[in-house]
Amino acid sequence: MPLILPGNVASATASTTYDVDNSCRFNDGDSAYMHKTCSSAFDTDKWTISLWCKRGALGIETRLVSCDNDDGSDDDCLKFQATDQLEFTIYDGGYTGTLKTNAKYRDVSAWYHIVAVWDSGNATAGNRMRLYVNGTEVTSFATDTNPAEDANATFGNTSHPIEIGRRGTNGTQYWDGYLAEVAVCDGQAYAASDFGEFDSDSPTIWKPKDVSGLTFGTSGFYLDFEASDNLGNDANGGTDLTEVNLAAADQCQDSPTNNYNTMNPLVFRTTSGTIYTPTFSEGNTYVFSTQDSTYDITGGTFMVSSGKWYFEWKNAGVGDTSADFSNGVGVKPADGSFDGTSSYLGTNRCYCANGNKADSASVGGSAYGDSWTTDDIIGCYLDLDNSKIYFAKNGTMQNSADVSDGTGFAFDDLNSHDSWIVFNAMADFGVGSQSGNYFNFGNPAFTISSSNSDANGYGSFEYNPTEDGVDFYALCTKNLAEYG
């Protein structure tokens, strides 16, 4: 399984003339969405939806864009099915037309560009509904039902709101993940090439381009998510969308041109056929374990083999801190196993709640720093150029560390493996349900009192990624292209 889909790394390998600065994080557990009822109806025969998305939860039915009425007799939508197939459906008192892909989209590390085109006046039946993913038109469908010529869609009429991130009929199917560059164009049948382009130097890489010059029509809109205090702002100048259960903290730097690391729900521990998997939310930056007397283990989406990297981790309840390992954070080899056959912690390099450091050779751990508890923030300074890792608690370096002279490290043997990923082990030894942990790779889902970026201006952290005059960087593709 690729941890970063090559066609969507974008800025990591491609030269970009257009940068997308922000996205919006939708958490289905918060019932977050946006909506707008048009004062003038859309063209019933022609419109286009374009958006970039990065998935959070998999295996659930979830809406990207929807326009339906209260009784469900009209329901035009773009969504992922519970099978992870992409579906574009026009249902107006019955199925007018449907495209459901054979392909399943399960890469939570990648940004997907999706374009859905409604052009019912087209003389060619197969061109009346069209789907594009990452610049290429989809032609393989599990369901391919063409609408009649000049069939009318109720999408964008004056009585059904357009909703971003949920099904309005019964308030379900909330989107979980990130959205960027949402463009809904009234009266236009655009192609994917109107919203993006293949990189001239790396022709397999699809990247966004400026859409502000496109025609959005009477009731279309464009969401760039650049105003944290008004995420529903229509950057095209029309009526803004109303935000529901979204806050300024849901504005993210994670974008199609600068992809950030998250935790990976496809990476978890299995032991003797038993699957131990925590739950993920907040765009896969919050991980929650319910294990009792054993471990959940998970890892991140990025592998790094060189460079200096920084991330933060906030504990939201640690369970039993008297246990050897009630909770631990650090890194583990990307080529290592996540099973628990030899040690629940595998081959990690880990800082634990009782203040110990631990790896597979010292399952009981050894003294390292202070213990930590609820709401403490652990900073991880990963120096792969010098094969060392350091930790801080609430901004204080542990073990009197000084990274400028390489002292006070937790481990100095990281050259023993080719590459590493962020690692988290969560456990609760007979105390009850283990609560969750926040990861901040530069897009915190929790409130921070200050905002520190890295030396390149990326990320938003509670504490400074530069330590003792040494620059550490956020785990994002722009930094990977330069330092990784």
Secondary structure as UniProt FT lines:
FT   HELIX           6..8
FT   HELIX           10..12
FT   STRAND          23..26
FT   HELIX           28..30
FT   STRAND          33..36
FT   TURN            44..45
FT   STRAND          46..55
FT   STRAND          62..68
FT   TURN            70..71
FT   STRAND          74..80
FT   TURN            82..83
FT   STRAND          85..92
FT   STRAND          95..104
FT   TURN            108..109
FT   STRAND          112..119
FT   TURN            120..121
FT   HELIX           125..127
FT   STRAND          129..133
FT   TURN            134..135
FT   STRAND          136..137
FT   STRAND          141..145
FT   TURN            149..150
FT   TURN            155..156
FT   STRAND          162..164
FT   TURN            168..171
FT   STRAND          177..186
FT   HELIX           192..194
FT   STRAND          196..198
FT   TURN            203..204
FT   STRAND          206..208
FT   TURN            212..213
FT   TURN            217..219
FT   STRAND          221..223
FT   TURN            228..229
FT   TURN            231..232
FT   TURN            235..236
FT   STRAND          242..244
FT   HELIX           248..250
FT   STRAND          251..252
FT   TURN            256..257
FT   TURN            265..266
FT   STRAND          269..271
FT   TURN            272..273
FT   STRAND          274..276
FT   STRAND          279..281
FT   TURN            282..285
FT   STRAND          286..288
FT   STRAND          295..300
FT   STRAND          308..315
FT   TURN            321..322
FT   TURN            324..325
FT   STRAND          327..333
FT   TURN            334..335
FT   TURN            344..347
FT   STRAND          349..352
FT   TURN            353..354
FT   STRAND          356..359
FT   TURN            360..361
FT   TURN            363..364
FT   STRAND          366..367
FT   TURN            374..375
FT   STRAND          377..383
FT   TURN            384..387
FT   STRAND          388..393
FT   TURN            394..395
FT   STRAND          396..397
FT   HELIX           398..400
FT   TURN            403..406
FT   HELIX           414..416
FT   STRAND          420..427
FT   STRAND          437..440
FT   TURN            455..456
FT   TURN            468..469
FT   HELIX           477..483
//
